[in-house]
């Protein structure tokens, strides 16, 4: 399941401030908690850009090639 970067950012901020995190239904709490800790690690290393989805099949301009 893919989550929007806004939702990831909200979860990271709630985790860091100690607020309650609303867990999605259908996913075990332990698995989702490990996902949140992964997002926190990415946020600490790369900032908000670390939470955004990677873009595959990038279109290169002539200058970039």
C-alpha atoms as a printed R data frame, in Angstrom:
   type eleno elety resid chain resno      x      y       z
1  ATOM     1    CA   UNK     A     1  0.000  0.000   0.000
2  ATOM     2    CA   UNK     A     2  1.360  3.429  -0.928
3  ATOM     3    CA   UNK     A     3  0.831  6.390   1.332
4  ATOM     4    CA   UNK     A     4  0.899 10.040   0.299
5  ATOM     5    CA   UNK     A     5  3.872 12.064   1.456
6  ATOM     6    CA   UNK     A     6  1.484 14.338   3.372
7  ATOM     7    CA   UNK     A     7  0.269 11.350   5.409
8  ATOM     8    CA   UNK     A     8  3.850 10.195   5.970
9  ATOM     9    CA   UNK     A     9  4.846 13.681   7.129
10 ATOM    10    CA   UNK     A    10  1.883 13.811   9.510
11 ATOM    11    CA   UNK     A    11  2.828 10.418  10.986
12 ATOM    12    CA   UNK     A    12  6.472 11.473  11.396
13 ATOM    13    CA   UNK     A    13  5.506 14.731  13.119
14 ATOM    14    CA   UNK     A    14  3.081 12.907  15.422
15 ATOM    15    CA   UNK     A    15  5.765 10.320  16.240
16 ATOM    16    CA   UNK     A    16  8.378 12.964  17.044
17 ATOM    17    CA   UNK     A    17  6.040 15.031  19.226
18 ATOM    18    CA   UNK     A    18  4.579 12.003  20.994
19 ATOM    19    CA   UNK     A    19  1.046 12.494  19.718
20 ATOM    20    CA   UNK     A    20 -1.263  9.602  18.925
21 ATOM    21    CA   UNK     A    21 -0.865  7.986  15.518
22 ATOM    22    CA   UNK     A    22 -4.004  6.706  13.831
23 ATOM    23    CA   UNK     A    23 -3.234  3.267  12.444
24 ATOM    24    CA   UNK     A    24 -4.902  2.238   9.169
25 ATOM    25    CA   UNK     A    25 -7.232 -0.715   9.353
26 ATOM    26    CA   UNK     A    26 -6.165 -4.031   7.878
27 ATOM    27    CA   UNK     A    27 -2.464 -3.593   8.654
28 ATOM    28    CA   UNK     A    28 -0.859 -5.098  11.761
29 ATOM    29    CA   UNK     A    29  0.254 -2.423  14.244
30 ATOM    30    CA   UNK     A    30  3.755 -3.875  14.513
31 ATOM    31    CA   UNK     A    31  4.300 -3.714  10.747
32 ATOM    32    CA   UNK     A    32  2.959 -0.161  10.497
33 ATOM    33    CA   UNK     A    33  5.073  0.961  13.452
34 ATOM    34    CA   UNK     A    34  8.200 -0.330  11.694
35 ATOM    35    CA   UNK     A    35  7.108  1.617   8.597
36 ATOM    36    CA   UNK     A    36  6.844  4.786  10.677
37 ATOM    37    CA   UNK     A    37 10.324  4.318  12.134
38 ATOM    38    CA   UNK     A    38 11.627  3.873   8.577
39 ATOM    39    CA   UNK     A    39  9.910  7.136   7.557
40 ATOM    40    CA   UNK     A    40 11.423  8.920  10.566
41 ATOM    41    CA   UNK     A    41 14.888  7.707   9.578
42 ATOM    42    CA   UNK     A    42 14.392  8.879   5.976
43 ATOM    43    CA   UNK     A    43 13.043 12.222   7.187
44 ATOM    44    CA   UNK     A    44 16.057 12.733   9.438
45 ATOM    45    CA   UNK     A    45 18.490 11.922   6.621
46 ATOM    46    CA   UNK     A    46 16.839 13.641   3.636
47 ATOM    47    CA   UNK     A    47 14.131 15.941   4.994
48 ATOM    48    CA   UNK     A    48 10.710 16.110   3.344
49 ATOM    49    CA   UNK     A    49 12.131 14.873   0.027
50 ATOM    50    CA   UNK     A    50 12.949 11.555   1.670
51 ATOM    51    CA   UNK     A    51  9.232 10.916   2.179
52 ATOM    52    CA   UNK     A    52  8.223 11.605  -1.427
53 ATOM    53    CA   UNK     A    53  7.841  8.802  -3.926
54 ATOM    54    CA   UNK     A    54 10.736  8.208  -6.258
55 ATOM    55    CA   UNK     A    55 10.130  9.023  -9.877
56 ATOM    56    CA   UNK     A    56 10.955  6.199 -12.238
57 ATOM    57    CA   UNK     A    57 11.429  6.513 -15.991
58 ATOM    58    CA   UNK     A    58 12.599 10.086 -15.730
59 ATOM    59    CA   UNK     A    59 12.367 12.101 -18.908
60 ATOM    60    CA   UNK     A    60 15.776 13.611 -19.633
61 ATOM    61    CA   UNK     A    61 16.196 16.895 -21.485
62 ATOM    62    CA   UNK     A    62 18.927 17.359 -24.100
63 ATOM    63    CA   UNK     A    63 21.044 19.362 -21.652
64 ATOM    64    CA   UNK     A    64 20.872 16.612 -19.020
65 ATOM    65    CA   UNK     A    65 21.890 13.884 -21.463
